[in-house]
Amino acid sequence: MSNTGPPPESRNTHSFETERLLVELPNETDAEVLFGLVGGPHRREICATLIWDGPEEISETREWIEKANTLSFEDFGYHWVIRDREGSLSGASRQALGAIGTRPRDNPGRADVGYWLGHPYWGKGVMGEALRALIELGFNELDYYKMEADVHTHNERGIRLVESAGMSREGVIRKAYRKYGELVDTALYGLLREEWAG
């Protein structure tokens, strides 16, 4: 492997599974459920820890689904919906729980990860399971040499998550993003292929 990541013009054809989760490309029928999770009553709480502020309208969710299925790695990265594989978490097999993705950084083979999870599924280890599986995919199949995550420093749960997946803090960008009218500091976490224990 050359450790240069997916070809820039490639489109996402990957899916992966864990014991409880199926992580695959979203489809049109996911729009209502995903919008209800991230754009619903818990939107502010979910999006407070994200760089993104969430969708205003369901049309934005539909647009995200279309881009995930049609745009290249260089233009959009790779994005998936996280599903309850057998229904053990939501009571419904293949129910959408949230989303996860990876995008190229400045240097080929270096990429970030981003994710969100519907509030009803917090505290069940779902995102840790999905993130570890994405890291495995990144190093084994996507040809990454490094994976990174930007985590707001006030996001204690998010810091525990990336650290539990093996990432190390590399620095803090002060006042990196504006969230709800306030400038917030963001920590950069990273994991090199040779550090990965997979």
Sine and cosine of phi, psi and omega as CSV:
sin_phi,cos_phi,sin_psi,cos_psi,sin_omega,cos_omega
0.00,0.00,0.57,-0.82,-0.05,-1.00
-1.00,-0.05,-0.15,0.99,-0.02,-1.00
0.87,0.50,0.62,0.79,0.02,-1.00
-0.93,-0.36,0.10,0.99,0.04,-1.00
0.98,0.18,0.00,-1.00,0.01,-1.00
-0.90,0.44,0.45,-0.89,0.11,-0.99
-0.83,0.57,0.70,-0.71,-0.07,-1.00
-0.82,0.58,-0.55,0.83,-0.07,-1.00
-1.00,0.07,-0.07,1.00,-0.09,-1.00
-0.95,0.31,0.46,-0.89,0.10,-1.00
-0.95,-0.32,0.38,-0.93,-0.09,-1.00
-0.94,0.33,0.86,-0.51,0.10,-1.00
-0.84,-0.55,0.21,0.98,-0.12,-0.99
-0.99,-0.10,0.52,-0.86,0.22,-0.98
-0.58,-0.82,0.33,-0.95,0.02,-1.00
-0.46,-0.89,0.34,-0.94,-0.07,-1.00
-0.77,-0.64,0.44,-0.90,0.19,-0.98
-0.80,-0.60,-0.13,-0.99,0.00,-1.00
-0.85,0.53,-0.63,0.77,-0.08,-1.00
-0.92,-0.39,-0.21,0.98,-0.20,-0.98
-0.85,-0.52,0.50,-0.87,0.21,-0.98
-0.86,-0.51,0.83,-0.55,-0.06,-1.00
-0.89,-0.46,0.92,-0.39,-0.12,-0.99
-0.55,-0.84,0.17,-0.99,0.05,-1.00
-0.84,0.54,0.65,-0.76,0.06,-1.00
-0.95,0.30,0.37,-0.93,0.11,-0.99
-0.78,-0.62,0.13,-0.99,-0.12,-0.99
-0.84,0.54,-0.54,0.84,-0.04,-1.00
-0.95,0.31,-0.18,0.98,0.02,-1.00
-0.99,0.14,-0.26,0.96,-0.17,-0.99
-0.84,0.55,-0.74,0.67,-0.08,-1.00
-0.91,0.42,-0.69,0.72,-0.01,-1.00
-0.92,0.40,-0.73,0.68,-0.02,-1.00
-0.89,0.45,-0.69,0.72,0.02,-1.00
-0.90,0.45,-0.63,0.77,0.02,-1.00
-0.89,0.45,-0.54,0.84,0.00,-1.00
-0.97,0.23,-0.78,0.63,-0.11,-0.99
-1.00,-0.04,-0.37,0.93,0.00,-1.00
-0.96,-0.26,0.08,1.00,-0.07,-1.00
-1.00,0.03,-0.47,-0.88,-0.12,-0.99
-0.90,0.44,-0.35,0.94,0.00,-1.00
-0.98,-0.19,0.25,0.97,-0.07,-1.00
-0.81,0.58,-0.76,0.65,-0.07,-1.00
-0.89,0.46,-0.65,0.76,-0.01,-1.00
-0.92,0.39,-0.67,0.74,0.01,-1.00
-0.92,0.38,-0.74,0.67,-0.14,-0.99
-0.98,0.19,-0.22,0.98,0.02,-1.00
-0.87,0.50,-0.43,0.90,-0.04,-1.00
-0.99,-0.16,0.00,1.00,-0.07,-1.00
-0.97,-0.23,0.37,-0.93,0.15,-0.99
-0.95,0.31,-0.56,0.83,0.01,-1.00
-1.00,0.07,0.54,-0.84,-0.03,-1.00
-0.99,-0.11,0.08,1.00,0.04,-1.00
1.00,0.04,0.24,-0.97,-0.06,-1.00
-0.99,0.16,0.63,-0.78,0.10,-0.99
-0.99,0.12,-0.58,0.81,-0.08,-1.00
-0.73,-0.68,0.42,-0.91,0.01,-1.00
-0.89,0.45,-0.42,0.91,0.04,-1.00
-0.87,0.49,-0.52,0.85,0.04,-1.00
-0.93,0.37,-0.60,0.80,0.05,-1.00
-0.92,0.39,-0.67,0.74,0.05,-1.00
-0.89,0.46,-0.62,0.79,0.03,-1.00
-0.91,0.42,-0.65,0.76,0.05,-1.00
-0.87,0.49,-0.68,0.73,0.02,-1.00
-0.88,0.48,-0.71,0.71,0.01,-1.00
-0.89,0.46,-0.70,0.71,0.01,-1.00
-0.90,0.44,-0.65,0.76,0.00,-1.00
-0.87,0.50,-0.51,0.86,-0.05,-1.00
-1.00,-0.04,-0.28,0.96,-0.15,-0.99
-0.83,-0.55,-0.43,0.90,-0.10,-1.00
-1.00,0.05,0.34,-0.94,-0.04,-1.00
-0.98,0.19,0.24,-0.97,0.06,-1.00
-0.86,0.52,-0.68,0.74,-0.01,-1.00
-0.89,0.45,-0.61,0.79,-0.09,-1.00
-1.00,0.09,-0.45,0.89,-0.12,-0.99
-0.60,-0.80,-0.21,0.98,-0.13,-0.99
0.98,0.20,-0.20,-0.98,0.06,-1.00
-0.91,-0.41,0.74,-0.67,-0.04,-1.00
-0.73,-0.69,0.55,-0.84,-0.04,-1.00
-0.68,-0.73,0.34,-0.94,0.21,-0.98
-0.99,-0.13,0.63,-0.78,0.06,-1.00
-1.00,-0.08,0.83,-0.55,-0.04,-1.00
-0.90,-0.44,0.48,-0.88,0.14,-0.99
-0.98,0.21,0.96,-0.26,-0.18,-0.98
-0.85,0.53,-0.78,0.63,-0.08,-1.00
-0.91,-0.42,0.01,1.00,-0.01,-1.00
1.00,-0.04,0.15,0.99,-0.05,-1.00
-0.95,0.31,-0.34,0.94,-0.05,-1.00
-0.99,-0.17,-0.58,0.81,-0.10,-0.99
-0.90,-0.43,-0.23,0.97,-0.07,-1.00
1.00,0.01,-0.05,1.00,-0.01,-1.00
-0.72,-0.69,0.83,-0.55,0.02,-1.00
-0.87,0.48,0.72,-0.69,0.04,-1.00
0.93,0.37,0.30,0.95,0.07,-1.00
-0.90,0.43,0.70,-0.71,0.07,-1.00
-0.95,0.31,0.74,-0.68,-0.03,-1.00
-0.92,-0.38,-0.43,0.90,-0.08,-1.00
0.12,-0.99,-0.37,-0.93,-0.05,-1.00
-0.57,-0.82,0.40,-0.92,0.03,-1.00
-0.54,-0.84,0.50,-0.87,-0.01,-1.00
-0.38,-0.92,0.15,-0.99,0.03,-1.00
-0.61,-0.79,0.65,-0.76,-0.04,-1.00
-0.74,-0.68,0.47,-0.88,0.02,-1.00
-0.94,0.35,0.58,-0.82,0.17,-0.99
-0.99,-0.12,-0.30,-0.95,-0.13,-0.99
-0.92,0.39,-0.52,0.85,-0.09,-1.00
-0.93,-0.36,0.73,-0.68,0.01,-1.00
-0.80,0.60,0.74,-0.67,-0.02,-1.00
1.00,-0.08,-0.15,0.99,0.07,-1.00
-0.95,-0.30,0.80,-0.60,-0.11,-0.99
-0.58,-0.81,0.35,-0.94,0.07,-1.00
-0.95,-0.31,0.16,-0.99,0.11,-0.99
-0.81,-0.58,0.54,-0.84,0.08,-1.00
-0.58,-0.82,0.42,-0.91,-0.13,-0.99
-0.21,-0.98,0.35,-0.94,0.19,-0.98
-0.48,-0.88,0.39,-0.92,-0.07,-1.00
-0.69,-0.73,0.69,-0.73,0.06,-1.00
-0.85,0.52,0.64,-0.77,-0.09,-1.00
-0.81,0.58,-0.63,0.78,-0.02,-1.00
-0.87,0.49,-0.28,0.96,-0.09,-1.00
-0.95,-0.30,0.12,0.99,0.06,-1.00
-0.92,0.39,0.48,-0.88,0.09,-1.00
0.97,0.23,0.21,0.98,-0.02,-1.00
-0.92,-0.39,0.10,0.99,0.01,-1.00
0.98,0.21,0.20,0.98,-0.08,-1.00
-0.90,0.44,-0.78,0.63,-0.10,-0.99
-0.94,0.34,-0.56,0.83,0.09,-1.00
-0.87,0.49,-0.66,0.75,0.02,-1.00
-0.90,0.43,-0.70,0.71,-0.01,-1.00
-0.93,0.37,-0.67,0.74,-0.04,-1.00
-0.91,0.42,-0.70,0.72,0.02,-1.00
-0.88,0.47,-0.61,0.79,0.02,-1.00
-0.93,0.36,-0.60,0.80,0.05,-1.00
-0.92,0.38,-0.63,0.78,0.06,-1.00
-0.88,0.48,-0.68,0.74,0.04,-1.00
-0.87,0.49,-0.70,0.71,0.04,-1.00
-0.88,0.47,-0.68,0.73,-0.03,-1.00
-0.86,0.51,-0.69,0.73,-0.03,-1.00
-0.99,0.11,-0.53,0.85,-0.06,-1.00
-1.00,0.07,-0.58,0.81,-0.13,-0.99
-0.86,-0.52,-0.52,0.85,-0.07,-1.00
-1.00,-0.02,-0.05,1.00,0.13,-0.99
0.92,0.39,0.57,0.82,0.06,-1.00
-0.99,0.16,0.52,-0.86,0.20,-0.98
-0.97,-0.25,-0.27,0.96,0.02,-1.00
-0.47,-0.88,0.63,-0.78,0.09,-1.00
-0.81,-0.58,0.64,-0.77,-0.12,-0.99
-0.75,-0.67,0.33,-0.94,0.11,-0.99
-0.61,-0.79,0.69,-0.72,0.13,-0.99
-1.00,-0.10,0.85,-0.53,-0.06,-1.00
-0.77,-0.63,0.84,-0.54,0.05,-1.00
-0.86,0.51,0.66,-0.75,-0.12,-0.99
-0.91,0.40,-0.34,0.94,0.05,-1.00
-0.99,0.13,-0.11,0.99,-0.06,-1.00
-1.00,0.02,0.99,0.16,-0.08,-1.00
-0.90,0.43,-0.62,0.78,0.03,-1.00
-0.90,0.43,-0.66,0.75,0.00,-1.00
-0.91,0.41,-0.60,0.80,0.04,-1.00
-0.91,0.41,-0.70,0.72,0.04,-1.00
-0.87,0.49,-0.62,0.78,-0.02,-1.00
-0.88,0.47,-0.81,0.59,-0.07,-1.00
-0.93,0.36,-0.55,0.83,0.05,-1.00
-0.92,0.39,-0.60,0.80,0.02,-1.00
-0.93,0.38,-0.39,0.92,0.05,-1.00
-1.00,0.06,0.01,1.00,0.08,-1.00
0.98,-0.21,0.02,1.00,-0.02,-1.00
-0.98,0.18,0.51,-0.86,0.01,-1.00
-0.90,-0.44,0.57,-0.82,0.05,-1.00
-0.95,0.31,0.77,-0.64,-0.03,-1.00
-0.94,-0.34,-0.21,0.98,0.00,-1.00
0.32,-0.95,0.10,-1.00,0.00,-1.00
-0.79,-0.62,0.75,-0.66,0.13,-0.99
-0.99,-0.13,0.92,-0.39,-0.06,-1.00
-0.96,0.27,0.67,-0.74,0.02,-1.00
0.76,0.65,0.78,0.62,-0.10,-0.99
-0.98,0.21,-0.57,0.82,-0.08,-1.00
-0.66,-0.75,0.39,-0.92,0.08,-1.00
-0.98,-0.21,0.84,-0.54,0.04,-1.00
-0.82,-0.57,0.88,-0.48,0.05,-1.00
0.78,0.63,0.68,0.73,0.09,-1.00
1.00,0.07,-0.02,1.00,0.00,-1.00
-0.86,-0.51,0.59,-0.81,0.08,-1.00
-0.99,0.11,0.75,-0.66,-0.07,-1.00
-0.87,-0.50,0.52,-0.85,0.08,-1.00
-0.99,0.13,0.56,-0.83,-0.02,-1.00
-0.77,-0.64,0.76,-0.65,0.04,-1.00
-1.00,-0.05,0.64,-0.77,0.10,-0.99
-0.99,-0.12,0.82,-0.57,0.08,-1.00
-0.92,-0.39,0.57,-0.82,-0.02,-1.00
-0.58,-0.81,0.40,-0.92,0.05,-1.00
-0.63,-0.77,0.83,-0.56,0.05,-1.00
-1.00,0.01,0.47,-0.88,0.02,-1.00
-0.80,0.60,-0.68,0.73,-0.06,-1.00
-0.95,0.30,-0.24,0.97,0.05,-1.00
-1.00,-0.02,-0.28,0.96,-0.10,-1.00
-0.94,0.34,0.70,-0.71,-0.09,-1.00
-0.99,-0.12,0.23,0.97,-0.08,-1.00
-0.96,0.29,0.00,0.00,0.00,0.00
